[in-house]
């Protein structure tokens, strides 16, 4: 059987099963999530062993450190997956309810009902936790899902697929609702994104190359973000100790994530605090690349930045720093070079904070907090299917509501239009 036939068959069986899920009570969907969590606990040793093999192969192939970091499963990360399953289980049922029901002059009542999208395709690199996060969110929102993980995580993902299918069976739901594509052939991606009429939405999660490829080839709607070029702006009214702490956390908490700060903007009026900001970064091995003013202040601790640095998502211990003239200059820089993902301001001035929230057009805009909080789990979504920087349908971390659509419902009592 060809790759095209194999993926098409998986999608067809998942789509067929999705009708039973869309009409299932939320208690059944929650029971499936609980059963999946139990299976992950039971197979934890097997999962860690599979992940160890994946890590060894990834290192042999010379994968970069950011991918290896995303690939690794630890006791803590498995516990985080279980917590995520528990939180999604506790969330309200996102489908079937009627909203905004209102009476019209004609006597009819008009409202909206949230409904599942149908079949969602997820294409991702590394991050075995995405297998659980995506499956849980799709199941809770009444959607079937077709998962295509990267070749580097194939062993981990297959163990998780076993957990998911066993959990579905235990809850009395069709195992076909969650399909993990078991081939590492790149042709599977091309087939998946071209299944218009079967697949209702595709979500690519990974490097820029993967996302660009999916966006270029897809004949189905794509929910995506290309880059995480995130900024933190130290305003002239910023508290120095807060500025230092938020800068360090935004950059060094984890290097290989899309919500990690890549560019620091510092108001010229408080640029004298740069040495205090730079010291803990350099101590943690972060390479600093700065504008001319930054380099003059930091001297040998900073290398000159090029224009390319302002548009680069490093996913590494590298930080671009620019001294800006004022608030307007900072917002202009973010507008010009940002990716619309996550940008924040550090300031004690409430008026400036509110101006920043209005002026910066990103999917997450923050005041006095780390950019690392731009995450579905931290936003109370339980998990996220991905982060969208698009402006249609869903934006920012996408949870249950972003995996649904709405249809109008009309209630009458024999009314005819006049």
Buried (B, 14 or more C-beta within 10 A) or exposed (E): EEBBEBBBEBBBBBBBBBBBBBEBEBEBBBBBBBBBBBBBEEBBEEBBBBBBEBBEBBEEEEBEEBBBBBBBBEEEEBEBBBBBBBBBBEBEBBBBEEEEEEEEEEEBBBBBBBBBBBBBBBBBBBBBBBBBBBBBBBBBBBBBBBBBBBBBBBBBBBBBBBBBBBBBBBBEBBBBBBBBBBEEBEEBBBBBBBBEEBBBBBBBBBBEEBBEBBBEBBEBBBBBBBBBBBBBBBBBBBBBEBBBBBBBBBBBBBBBBBBBBBBBBBBEBBBEBBEEBBBBBBEEEBBBBBBEBBBEBBEEBBBEBEEEBBBBBBBBBBBBBBBBEEBEBBBBBBBEBBBBBBBBBBBEBEEBBEBBEEBBBBBBBBBBBBBBBBBBBBBEBBBBBBBBBBEEEBBBBBBBBBBBBEEEEEEEEEEEEE
